[in-house]
Amino acid sequence: MNRQDQMMESAEKPRSDFYLGLLYLGVDILISVAAQFVLKYAMNGLGEFPTGADADVLGYFWNMVNLPIFIGLGLYGVGQVVWLLCLQKLDLSFAYPVATLQHVLIFVGAWYLFDEQISFLRMVGLGIIMLGVILISTDKTAS
């Protein structure tokens, strides 16, 4: 299929596909954020990575075989399946930038759930990300 055929096919997508794609995108964002929080929780429980001559690196990796890690990785797997469904309905040039909303949710969640410190510079960076998402999501030429 050549580029012109692809563009015509994209233009012919029904509006319901767009809304279904947005639903998939929202679900993917929430699953990805949940995966990050579960993995962070799991890794906080493991402590620092061992270093030095007598470090039990193999034991550390063995301790990663636990339920929260498997839940986090499982969420990532489910999220990727939902992402594939999203890509069927939305243009990648629209969906991928909007998916960066997960950065905003992770940012806020890291502060709230894990008591991470948020600097002014990080807030400015987050504002720039949000501005970019707003600009992309309001583009009328998006699928």
C-alpha positions as CSV (number, residue, x, y, z in Angstrom):
1,M,0.0,0.0,0.0
2,N,1.5,3.3,-1.0
3,R,1.5,6.5,1.1
4,Q,-1.5,8.0,-0.7
5,D,-3.7,4.9,-0.1
6,Q,-2.6,4.9,3.6
7,M,-3.6,8.6,3.9
8,M,-7.0,7.9,2.3
9,E,-7.6,4.9,4.6
10,S,-6.7,7.0,7.6
11,A,-9.1,9.8,6.5
12,E,-11.9,7.2,6.1
13,K,-11.8,5.9,9.6
14,P,-15.1,6.4,11.4
15,R,-15.3,8.8,14.4
16,S,-16.2,5.8,16.6
17,D,-12.8,4.4,15.9
18,F,-11.2,7.6,17.1
19,Y,-13.2,7.5,20.4
20,L,-12.4,3.8,20.9
21,G,-8.8,4.5,20.3
22,L,-8.9,7.2,23.0
23,L,-10.5,4.7,25.4
24,Y,-7.7,2.2,24.6
25,L,-5.1,5.0,25.1
26,G,-6.6,6.0,28.5
27,V,-6.6,2.4,29.7
28,D,-3.0,1.9,28.5
29,I,-1.9,5.0,30.3
30,L,-3.5,3.9,33.6
31,I,-2.1,0.3,33.3
32,S,1.4,1.7,32.5
33,V,1.3,4.0,35.5
34,A,0.1,1.2,37.8
35,A,2.9,-1.0,36.5
36,Q,5.5,1.7,37.4
37,F,4.0,2.1,40.9
38,V,4.0,-1.6,41.6
39,L,7.6,-2.0,40.3
40,K,8.8,1.0,42.4
41,Y,7.1,-0.5,45.5
42,A,8.8,-3.9,44.8
43,M,12.2,-2.4,44.3
44,N,12.0,-0.2,47.4
45,G,11.6,-3.5,49.3
46,L,14.8,-5.0,47.9
47,G,17.2,-2.3,49.2
48,E,20.4,-1.2,47.6
49,F,22.1,-3.1,44.9
50,P,25.1,-4.9,46.4
51,T,28.6,-3.8,45.4
52,G,32.1,-4.7,46.5
53,A,34.1,-7.9,46.5
54,D,31.8,-9.9,48.7
55,A,28.5,-8.7,47.1
56,D,25.8,-11.3,46.6
57,V,24.6,-10.0,43.2
58,L,23.0,-13.4,42.3
59,G,21.1,-13.3,45.6
60,Y,19.9,-9.8,44.9
61,F,18.6,-10.8,41.4
62,W,17.0,-13.9,42.9
63,N,15.1,-11.7,45.4
64,M,13.6,-9.9,42.3
65,V,11.6,-13.1,41.7
66,N,8.6,-12.0,43.8
67,L,4.9,-11.4,43.4
68,P,5.0,-7.5,43.1
69,I,7.7,-7.7,40.3
70,F,5.6,-10.3,38.5
71,I,2.4,-8.2,38.9
72,G,4.3,-5.1,37.6
73,L,5.7,-7.0,34.6
74,G,2.3,-8.6,33.9
75,L,0.7,-5.1,33.9
76,Y,3.2,-4.0,31.4
77,G,2.3,-7.0,29.2
78,V,-1.4,-6.2,29.4
79,G,-0.6,-2.6,28.7
80,Q,1.3,-3.5,25.6
81,V,-1.7,-5.5,24.2
82,V,-4.0,-2.5,24.9
83,W,-1.4,-0.2,23.2
84,L,-1.5,-2.4,20.1
85,L,-5.3,-2.0,20.0
86,C,-4.8,1.7,20.4
87,L,-2.5,1.8,17.4
88,Q,-5.1,0.2,15.3
89,K,-7.4,3.1,15.9
90,L,-5.2,6.2,16.2
91,D,-2.3,7.7,14.4
92,L,1.0,7.0,16.1
93,S,2.0,10.6,15.7
94,F,-1.0,11.5,17.9
95,A,-1.2,8.5,20.3
96,Y,2.5,8.4,21.4
97,P,2.8,12.0,22.5
98,V,-0.5,11.9,24.3
99,A,0.6,8.8,26.0
100,T,3.2,10.9,27.8
101,L,0.4,11.9,30.1
102,Q,1.6,8.9,32.0
103,H,4.6,11.0,33.0
104,V,2.3,13.5,34.6
105,L,0.5,10.8,36.6
106,I,3.7,9.1,37.6
107,F,5.2,12.5,38.7
108,V,2.2,13.2,40.9
109,G,2.0,9.6,42.2
110,A,5.7,9.5,43.1
111,W,5.2,12.5,45.2
112,Y,2.0,11.2,46.8
113,L,2.8,7.5,47.2
114,F,6.5,7.5,47.7
115,D,7.1,10.9,49.2
116,E,9.5,11.9,46.5
117,Q,10.7,15.5,46.5
118,I,9.6,17.7,43.6
119,S,11.8,20.6,42.6
120,F,10.7,23.7,40.8
121,L,12.8,22.7,37.8
122,R,10.9,19.4,37.6
123,M,7.6,21.2,37.8
124,V,8.7,23.4,34.9
125,G,9.6,20.4,32.9
126,L,6.3,18.8,33.6
127,G,4.5,21.9,32.5
128,I,6.4,21.8,29.2
129,I,5.3,18.2,28.7
130,M,1.7,19.1,29.5
131,L,1.8,22.0,27.1
132,G,3.1,19.7,24.3
133,V,0.3,17.2,25.0
134,I,-2.3,19.9,24.8
135,L,-0.9,21.2,21.5
136,I,-0.8,17.8,20.0
137,S,-4.2,16.7,21.3
138,T,-6.0,19.8,20.0
139,D,-4.5,19.4,16.5
140,K,-7.5,19.1,14.1
141,T,-5.6,17.1,11.6
142,A,-5.1,14.2,14.1
143,S,-6.9,11.0,13.3
